[in-house]
Amino acid sequence: MTIKLPPSATACVTAQIANDPAYGAVIPPLYLSSTYTFKGLDQMGTFDYGRGGNPNRNALAQTIATLEGGAGGVVTSSGMAAIDLVLNLLGPNALVIAPHDCYGGTHRLLNSRQHQGRLRVRFIDQSDPHAVKQALADAPALVFIESPSNPLMRLVDIAALGKAAKAVGALMVCDNTFLSPARQTPLALGADIVVHSTTKFLNGHSDVVGGVAIAATDAHAEQLQWWANCTGVTGAPFDSYLTLRGIRTLHARMDVQEANAIKIAQFLSTHPSVDHVYYPGLKDDPGYALAKRQQSGPGALLSFALKTDRAGLGRFVANTGLFQLAESLGGTESLICHPTSMTHRAMDDAARQKAGISDSLLRISVGLERSEDQIRALKTMFASL
Ligand SMILES: Cc1ncc(COP(=O)(O)O)c(C=O)c1O
Protein backbone atom coordinates (compact mmCIF):
# COMPACT_ATOMS: atom_id res chain seq x y z
CA MET A 1 0.00 0.00 0.00
CA THR A 2 1.33 3.49 -0.82
CA ILE A 3 0.77 6.08 1.84
CA LYS A 4 0.35 9.59 0.40
CA LEU A 5 2.20 12.02 2.66
CA PRO A 6 1.49 15.76 2.74
CA PRO A 7 4.37 17.65 1.07
CA SER A 8 5.90 19.01 4.25
CA ALA A 9 5.98 15.53 5.86
CA THR A 10 7.95 14.43 2.82
CA ALA A 11 10.15 17.51 3.11
CA CYS A 12 10.90 16.60 6.76
CA VAL A 13 11.83 13.02 5.96
CA THR A 14 13.92 13.79 2.88
CA ALA A 15 15.68 16.96 4.14
CA GLN A 16 19.42 16.84 3.35
CA ILE A 17 19.25 13.08 2.70
CA ALA A 18 22.00 11.48 0.55
CA ASN A 19 23.84 14.67 -0.35
CA ASP A 20 27.26 13.73 1.06
CA PRO A 21 29.85 14.18 -1.72
CA ALA A 22 32.63 12.40 0.24
CA TYR A 23 31.17 8.92 0.88
CA GLY A 24 27.56 9.02 -0.26
CA ALA A 25 26.32 8.83 3.34
CA VAL A 26 22.52 8.77 3.39
CA ILE A 27 22.40 10.74 6.65
CA PRO A 28 24.43 13.99 6.60
CA PRO A 29 27.66 13.56 8.58
CA LEU A 30 28.48 15.57 11.68
CA TYR A 31 31.11 18.31 11.26
CA LEU A 32 32.54 19.32 14.61
CA SER A 33 35.52 21.30 13.32
CA SER A 34 35.58 24.87 14.58
CA THR A 35 37.75 26.08 11.71
CA TYR A 36 38.18 25.47 7.95
CA THR A 37 41.22 25.73 5.66
CA PHE A 38 41.64 28.46 3.06
CA LYS A 39 43.10 27.32 -0.29
CA GLY A 40 45.30 30.42 -0.30
CA LEU A 41 45.15 34.13 0.43
CA ASP A 42 41.66 35.49 -0.29
CA GLN A 43 40.52 31.94 -1.17
CA MET A 44 37.97 31.08 1.46
CA GLY A 45 35.87 27.97 0.95
CA THR A 46 32.17 27.74 1.88
CA PHE A 47 33.07 28.01 5.58
CA ASP A 48 35.86 29.74 7.48
CA TYR A 49 34.96 29.60 11.17
CA GLY A 50 32.27 27.70 13.08
CA ARG A 51 30.61 30.68 14.74
CA GLY A 52 29.60 32.13 11.39
CA GLY A 53 28.83 28.91 9.51
CA ASN A 54 28.81 25.15 9.94
CA PRO A 55 27.45 22.47 7.57
CA ASN A 56 25.09 20.92 10.14
CA ARG A 57 23.78 24.24 11.38
CA ASN A 58 23.31 25.57 7.85
CA ALA A 59 21.55 22.35 6.78
CA LEU A 60 19.14 22.71 9.69
CA ALA A 61 18.47 26.40 8.99
CA GLN A 62 17.82 25.63 5.33
CA THR A 63 15.47 22.76 6.26
CA ILE A 64 13.39 24.86 8.67
CA ALA A 65 13.37 27.76 6.18
CA THR A 66 11.91 25.35 3.59
CA LEU A 67 9.29 24.06 6.05
CA GLU A 68 8.30 27.61 7.04
CA GLY A 69 8.38 28.90 3.46
CA GLY A 70 11.08 31.46 4.31
CA ALA A 71 14.08 32.81 2.42
CA GLY A 72 16.61 31.76 5.07
CA GLY A 73 17.53 32.15 8.68
CA VAL A 74 19.77 31.32 11.60
CA VAL A 75 19.93 28.44 14.04
CA THR A 76 20.67 29.77 17.51
CA SER A 77 21.74 28.30 20.83
CA SER A 78 18.22 28.61 22.31
CA GLY A 79 14.76 29.96 21.58
CA MET A 80 15.52 33.01 23.72
CA ALA A 81 18.69 33.65 21.68
CA ALA A 82 16.54 33.62 18.52
CA ILE A 83 14.11 36.18 19.97
CA ASP A 84 16.95 38.39 21.24
CA LEU A 85 18.66 38.11 17.84
CA VAL A 86 15.59 39.55 16.12
CA LEU A 87 15.67 42.56 18.48
CA ASN A 88 18.99 43.54 16.88
CA LEU A 89 17.05 44.61 13.78
CA LEU A 90 15.51 47.47 15.75
CA GLY A 91 16.83 51.01 15.95
CA PRO A 92 17.27 52.91 19.22
CA ASN A 93 14.22 53.37 21.48
CA ALA A 94 11.97 51.29 19.20
CA LEU A 95 8.52 50.36 20.48
CA VAL A 96 7.71 46.64 20.68
CA ILE A 97 4.15 45.40 21.09
CA ALA A 98 3.94 41.96 22.69
CA PRO A 99 1.13 39.77 24.08
CA HIS A 100 0.58 40.11 27.82
CA ASP A 101 0.31 36.32 28.08
CA CYS A 102 3.52 35.36 26.28
CA TYR A 103 6.11 32.85 27.49
CA GLY A 104 7.57 34.09 30.81
CA GLY A 105 11.12 34.16 29.43
CA THR A 106 10.06 36.39 26.53
CA HIS A 107 8.28 38.71 28.97
CA ARG A 108 11.46 38.88 31.09
CA LEU A 109 13.71 39.49 28.07
CA LEU A 110 11.59 42.33 26.67
CA ASN A 111 11.23 43.93 30.12
CA SER A 112 14.96 43.66 30.78
CA ARG A 113 15.88 45.17 27.42
CA GLN A 114 13.48 48.01 28.26
CA HIS A 115 15.13 48.53 31.67
CA GLN A 116 18.49 48.75 29.88
CA GLY A 117 17.07 51.48 27.62
CA ARG A 118 17.47 49.35 24.49
CA LEU A 119 13.77 49.47 23.54
CA ARG A 120 10.28 50.22 24.83
CA VAL A 121 7.79 47.42 25.28
CA ARG A 122 4.03 47.43 25.69
CA PHE A 123 2.27 44.21 26.67
CA ILE A 124 -1.33 44.09 25.48
CA ASP A 125 -4.19 41.64 25.04
CA GLN A 126 -3.72 40.99 21.34
CA SER A 127 -7.16 39.38 21.07
CA ASP A 128 -8.72 42.76 22.00
CA PRO A 129 -9.13 44.80 18.76
CA HIS A 130 -9.36 48.10 20.70
CA ALA A 131 -6.04 47.45 22.53
CA VAL A 132 -4.39 46.47 19.23
CA LYS A 133 -5.67 49.60 17.46
CA GLN A 134 -4.41 51.85 20.27
CA ALA A 135 -0.99 50.18 20.30
CA LEU A 136 -0.58 50.41 16.52
CA ALA A 137 -1.42 54.11 16.64
CA ASP A 138 1.80 54.63 18.64
CA ALA A 139 3.92 53.57 15.64
CA PRO A 140 5.57 50.39 16.93
CA ALA A 141 8.66 49.12 15.12
CA LEU A 142 7.89 45.50 15.91
CA VAL A 143 4.75 43.52 16.69
CA PHE A 144 5.65 40.28 18.42
CA ILE A 145 3.01 37.57 18.55
CA GLU A 146 2.77 34.12 20.04
CA SER A 147 -0.10 32.09 18.63
CA PRO A 148 -1.23 29.97 20.38
CA SER A 149 0.04 31.76 23.46
CA ASN A 150 1.81 30.15 26.37
CA PRO A 151 0.04 28.96 28.53
CA LEU A 152 -3.51 30.16 27.78
CA MET A 153 -3.65 28.96 24.17
CA ARG A 154 -5.08 32.27 22.95
CA LEU A 155 -4.94 32.77 19.20
CA VAL A 156 -4.10 35.89 17.25
CA ASP A 157 -5.45 36.42 13.74
CA ILE A 158 -2.00 36.46 12.14
CA ALA A 159 -3.15 37.62 8.69
CA ALA A 160 -5.23 40.51 10.06
CA LEU A 161 -2.59 41.68 12.54
CA GLY A 162 0.14 41.28 9.90
CA LYS A 163 -1.78 43.55 7.55
CA ALA A 164 -2.36 46.14 10.27
CA ALA A 165 1.30 46.00 11.38
CA LYS A 166 2.49 46.49 7.80
CA ALA A 167 0.18 49.48 7.39
CA VAL A 168 2.05 51.27 10.22
CA GLY A 169 5.46 50.10 9.00
CA ALA A 170 6.06 47.59 11.81
CA LEU A 171 7.83 44.25 11.47
CA MET A 172 5.74 41.29 12.57
CA VAL A 173 7.52 38.43 14.30
CA CYS A 174 5.65 35.27 15.22
CA ASP A 175 6.75 32.68 17.78
CA ASN A 176 5.55 29.42 16.19
CA THR A 177 6.96 27.14 18.90
CA PHE A 178 3.60 25.76 20.07
CA LEU A 179 2.54 24.40 16.67
CA SER A 180 5.65 24.00 14.50
CA PRO A 181 5.43 24.26 10.69
CA ALA A 182 3.55 20.96 10.75
CA ARG A 183 0.48 22.89 11.90
CA GLN A 184 1.03 26.58 11.09
CA THR A 185 3.17 28.64 8.69
CA PRO A 186 3.00 32.29 9.82
CA LEU A 187 5.11 33.67 6.94
CA ALA A 188 2.39 32.56 4.52
CA LEU A 189 -0.08 34.51 6.67
CA GLY A 190 1.95 37.73 6.50
CA ALA A 191 4.57 37.53 9.26
CA ASP A 192 8.05 38.86 8.42
CA ILE A 193 10.01 36.57 10.72
CA VAL A 194 9.20 33.31 12.49
CA VAL A 195 11.02 32.24 15.64
CA HIS A 196 11.05 28.88 17.36
CA SER A 197 12.35 27.27 20.43
CA THR A 198 13.55 24.17 18.53
CA THR A 199 13.93 22.68 22.01
CA LYS A 200 10.24 21.80 21.65
CA PHE A 201 8.37 20.09 18.75
CA LEU A 202 11.03 20.54 16.05
CA ASN A 203 13.67 18.55 17.93
CA GLY A 204 10.93 16.72 19.76
CA HIS A 205 12.95 14.52 22.11
CA SER A 206 13.75 16.83 25.05
CA ASP A 207 17.50 16.41 24.57
CA VAL A 208 18.52 19.68 22.87
CA VAL A 209 18.10 23.36 23.77
CA GLY A 210 18.03 25.38 20.56
CA GLY A 211 16.27 28.02 18.52
CA VAL A 212 15.82 29.41 15.05
CA ALA A 213 14.80 32.68 13.38
CA ILE A 214 13.54 32.41 9.79
CA ALA A 215 12.90 35.47 7.62
CA ALA A 216 10.54 35.86 4.69
CA THR A 217 13.04 37.95 2.71
CA ASP A 218 16.71 37.53 1.80
CA ALA A 219 17.44 41.00 3.19
CA HIS A 220 16.16 40.14 6.68
CA ALA A 221 17.77 36.68 6.58
CA GLU A 222 21.14 38.29 5.80
CA GLN A 223 20.75 40.81 8.62
CA LEU A 224 19.93 38.01 11.06
CA GLN A 225 22.96 36.02 9.89
CA TRP A 226 25.21 39.08 10.26
CA TRP A 227 24.02 39.75 13.80
CA ALA A 228 24.21 36.07 14.79
CA ASN A 229 27.88 35.95 13.78
CA CYS A 230 28.57 39.34 15.35
CA THR A 231 27.02 38.42 18.72
CA GLY A 232 27.94 34.71 18.65
CA VAL A 233 24.50 33.29 19.42
CA THR A 234 24.68 30.52 16.81
CA GLY A 235 23.82 26.91 17.74
CA ALA A 236 26.22 23.98 18.15
CA PRO A 237 26.81 21.44 15.33
CA PHE A 238 25.78 18.38 17.34
CA ASP A 239 22.59 20.08 18.54
CA SER A 240 21.82 20.92 14.89
CA TYR A 241 22.49 17.30 13.89
CA LEU A 242 20.10 16.02 16.56
CA THR A 243 17.43 18.59 15.71
CA LEU A 244 17.47 17.65 12.02
CA ARG A 245 17.14 14.00 13.07
CA GLY A 246 14.16 14.96 15.24
CA ILE A 247 12.50 16.89 12.40
CA ARG A 248 12.29 13.74 10.26
CA THR A 249 9.46 12.45 12.49
CA LEU A 250 7.80 15.82 13.16
CA HIS A 251 4.57 15.08 11.31
CA ALA A 252 4.19 11.53 12.64
CA ARG A 253 4.77 12.76 16.20
CA MET A 254 2.45 15.72 15.83
CA ASP A 255 -0.35 13.56 14.39
CA VAL A 256 -0.34 11.15 17.35
CA GLN A 257 0.31 13.76 20.04
CA GLU A 258 -2.50 15.96 18.71
CA ALA A 259 -4.95 13.04 18.49
CA ASN A 260 -4.09 12.23 22.13
CA ALA A 261 -4.51 15.89 23.12
CA ILE A 262 -8.01 16.01 21.61
CA LYS A 263 -9.03 12.99 23.73
CA ILE A 264 -7.51 14.48 26.89
CA ALA A 265 -9.20 17.84 26.27
CA GLN A 266 -12.56 16.09 25.88
CA PHE A 267 -11.99 14.09 29.07
CA LEU A 268 -11.01 17.21 31.04
CA SER A 269 -13.86 19.35 29.69
CA THR A 270 -16.49 17.06 31.23
CA HIS A 271 -14.70 16.51 34.53
CA PRO A 272 -16.48 18.06 37.55
CA SER A 273 -13.19 19.16 39.17
CA VAL A 274 -12.11 21.14 36.13
CA ASP A 275 -13.08 24.79 35.99
CA HIS A 276 -11.98 25.48 32.40
CA VAL A 277 -10.04 23.84 29.58
CA TYR A 278 -7.97 26.04 27.24
CA TYR A 279 -7.61 24.22 23.93
CA PRO A 280 -8.49 25.55 20.46
CA GLY A 281 -9.58 22.05 19.39
CA LEU A 282 -12.69 22.28 21.60
CA LYS A 283 -15.82 23.62 19.86
CA ASP A 284 -16.62 26.11 22.65
CA ASP A 285 -13.07 27.49 22.80
CA PRO A 286 -12.89 31.15 21.63
CA GLY A 287 -10.05 30.22 19.26
CA TYR A 288 -11.85 27.28 17.60
CA ALA A 289 -12.97 29.03 14.39
CA LEU A 290 -9.69 30.90 13.94
CA ALA A 291 -7.70 27.70 14.52
CA LYS A 292 -9.69 26.06 11.72
CA ARG A 293 -8.70 28.96 9.44
CA GLN A 294 -5.03 29.51 10.16
CA GLN A 295 -3.85 26.18 11.59
CA SER A 296 -3.98 22.70 10.12
CA GLY A 297 -4.78 21.26 13.56
CA PRO A 298 -5.21 22.35 17.18
CA GLY A 299 -1.82 21.03 18.34
CA ALA A 300 -0.71 18.94 21.29
CA LEU A 301 -0.71 21.45 24.14
CA LEU A 302 -3.53 22.36 26.45
CA SER A 303 -4.06 24.04 29.79
CA PHE A 304 -6.79 23.63 32.39
CA ALA A 305 -7.82 25.30 35.62
CA LEU A 306 -8.66 23.06 38.54
CA LYS A 307 -11.40 23.74 41.07
CA THR A 308 -9.10 23.47 44.07
CA ASP A 309 -6.75 25.37 46.39
CA ARG A 310 -2.92 25.27 46.56
CA ALA A 311 -3.00 22.20 48.86
CA GLY A 312 -5.24 20.34 46.40
CA LEU A 313 -2.97 21.33 43.55
CA GLY A 314 -0.03 19.92 45.50
CA ARG A 315 -1.85 16.60 45.98
CA PHE A 316 -2.85 16.54 42.29
CA VAL A 317 0.75 16.78 41.07
CA ALA A 318 2.22 14.56 43.79
CA ASN A 319 1.51 11.38 41.85
CA THR A 320 1.50 12.23 38.16
CA GLY A 321 2.31 8.74 36.87
CA LEU A 322 3.51 8.86 33.29
CA PHE A 323 3.16 12.69 33.20
CA GLN A 324 6.46 14.20 34.34
CA LEU A 325 6.12 17.32 36.48
CA ALA A 326 8.51 19.42 34.41
CA GLU A 327 8.88 22.57 32.34
CA SER A 328 9.20 22.52 28.54
CA LEU A 329 6.98 20.86 25.95
CA GLY A 330 6.86 19.16 22.59
CA GLY A 331 8.83 16.03 23.47
CA THR A 332 7.71 12.43 22.98
CA GLU A 333 6.90 12.12 26.70
CA SER A 334 3.93 13.78 28.41
CA LEU A 335 4.75 16.67 30.74
CA ILE A 336 2.58 18.57 33.18
CA CYS A 337 3.58 21.95 34.55
CA HIS A 338 2.30 24.63 36.89
CA PRO A 339 2.97 27.91 35.00
CA THR A 340 2.74 30.16 38.09
CA SER A 341 5.60 28.43 39.91
CA MET A 342 7.47 27.05 36.89
CA THR A 343 7.49 28.44 33.32
CA HIS A 344 5.99 31.84 34.21
CA ARG A 345 7.62 32.53 37.58
CA ALA A 346 9.77 35.20 35.86
CA MET A 347 6.57 37.30 35.56
CA ASP A 348 5.48 39.15 38.68
CA ASP A 349 2.09 38.39 40.29
CA ALA A 350 0.44 41.51 38.83
CA ALA A 351 1.57 40.69 35.26
CA ARG A 352 0.38 37.08 35.61
CA GLN A 353 -2.97 38.21 36.98
CA LYS A 354 -3.41 40.72 34.16
CA ALA A 355 -2.69 37.98 31.63
CA GLY A 356 -5.24 35.66 33.29
CA ILE A 357 -2.70 33.06 34.46
CA SER A 358 -4.25 31.80 37.69
CA ASP A 359 -2.60 29.75 40.42
CA SER A 360 -4.91 26.81 39.70
CA LEU A 361 -3.76 26.56 36.06
CA LEU A 362 -1.87 23.50 34.80
CA ARG A 363 -0.41 23.01 31.33
CA ILE A 364 -0.01 19.65 29.64
CA SER A 365 2.31 18.80 26.78
CA VAL A 366 0.73 15.63 25.46
CA GLY A 367 3.15 12.91 24.46
CA LEU A 368 3.13 9.76 22.38
CA GLU A 369 2.00 7.31 25.08
CA ARG A 370 -1.27 5.44 24.51
CA SER A 371 -4.16 7.81 25.23
CA GLU A 372 -5.80 5.18 27.48
CA ASP A 373 -2.67 5.18 29.66
CA GLN A 374 -2.59 8.98 29.71
CA ILE A 375 -6.23 9.22 30.80
CA ARG A 376 -5.73 6.50 33.44
CA ALA A 377 -2.86 8.57 34.88
CA LEU A 378 -5.06 11.68 34.94
CA LYS A 379 -7.87 9.79 36.70
CA THR A 380 -5.38 8.76 39.42
CA MET A 381 -4.42 12.42 39.85
CA PHE A 382 -8.08 13.47 40.12
CA ALA A 383 -8.68 10.76 42.73
CA SER A 384 -6.11 12.47 44.98
CA LEU A 385 -7.96 15.80 45.07
C1 LIG B 1 6.65 29.82 23.27
C2 LIG B 1 8.09 29.78 23.68
N1 LIG B 1 8.97 30.60 23.08
C3 LIG B 1 10.28 30.62 23.42
C4 LIG B 1 10.76 29.80 24.43
C5 LIG B 1 12.21 29.87 24.81
O1 LIG B 1 12.91 28.79 24.29
P1 LIG B 1 14.24 28.19 24.90
O2 LIG B 1 13.89 27.59 26.23
O3 LIG B 1 14.71 27.18 23.89
O4 LIG B 1 15.21 29.31 25.06
C6 LIG B 1 9.89 28.94 25.09
C7 LIG B 1 10.37 28.07 26.16
O5 LIG B 1 9.62 27.39 26.83
C8 LIG B 1 8.51 28.93 24.70
O6 LIG B 1 7.61 28.14 25.30
The ligand as an ORCA input file, in Angstrom:
! r2SCAN-3c Opt
* xyz 0 1
  C       6.653     29.820     23.266
  C       8.095     29.782     23.678
  N       8.969     30.596     23.080
  C      10.278     30.617     23.417
  C      10.760     29.802     24.435
  C      12.209     29.873     24.813
  O      12.913     28.787     24.285
  P      14.244     28.188     24.901
  O      13.891     27.587     26.226
  O      14.714     27.180     23.891
  O      15.208     29.310     25.061
  C       9.891     28.940     25.086
  C      10.370     28.070     26.159
  O       9.624     27.387     26.826
  C       8.512     28.931     24.705
  O       7.606     28.144     25.302
*
